[in-house]
Amino acid sequence: MTAGAPADDLRDEPVDPDVVSSDVVYDGVVWDVRRDTFRYNGDEIIREYVDHTGAAAIVAIDDDGKVLLIQQYRHPIRHRDWEIPAGLLDVTGESPLETAQRELKEEADLTASDWEPLVSIFTTPGGNDEVVHLFLARGLSPIAEAHAREAEEADIRVEWVPLQDAVTGVLEGRLRNGILAAGVLAAAEKLRRG
């Protein structure tokens, strides 16, 4: 055990293991499952994981300090959970910021004049390679024509909640979506710091 590094010195460290083989074992509609065999610390290891495109998410805060939350059905958890607008990095050549801007229009019928990066997170590093890039969006205005929604998005519920109430909901365990939690906590801290 080490004595402890200063917090400023702590960083996620990329590793380039010797990958012996990498195969898609399930070719899915949205994501694939990949099986890698690789050498790490002298061992040959096999791991399966969801091969994910990545995503962008938006903490949209209005002029009154309220954050946009959306609720939609998520089949794997059998819940209509509260989330922030987000979407897959599935358009070739589109940056994470451009994806965030597109998703804010598609899921909330809004645009924003002010965009700031918040954080980028690994959602489930033991089970997928997803990275979500979170942005703070302000200077909000409605788009001219509402976006047509289908499937799980057809009955999206929208609520504007004071940012501190969303933080409280996360800390009390009422709002359990990980991307929402990371986003509202990061936004609250960024705004607190000025």
Buried (B, 14 or more C-beta within 10 A) or exposed (E): EEEEEEEEEEEEEEEEEEEEEEEEEEEEEEBBBBBBBBEEEEEEEEEEBBBBBBBBBBBBBBEEEBBBBBBBBEEEEEEBBBBBBBBBBEEEEBEBBEBBBBBBBBBBBBBBEEBBBBBBBEBEEEEBBBBBBBBBBBEBEEEEEEEEBEEEBEEBEEEEBEBEBBBBBBEEEEBEBEBBBBBBBBBBEBBEEE
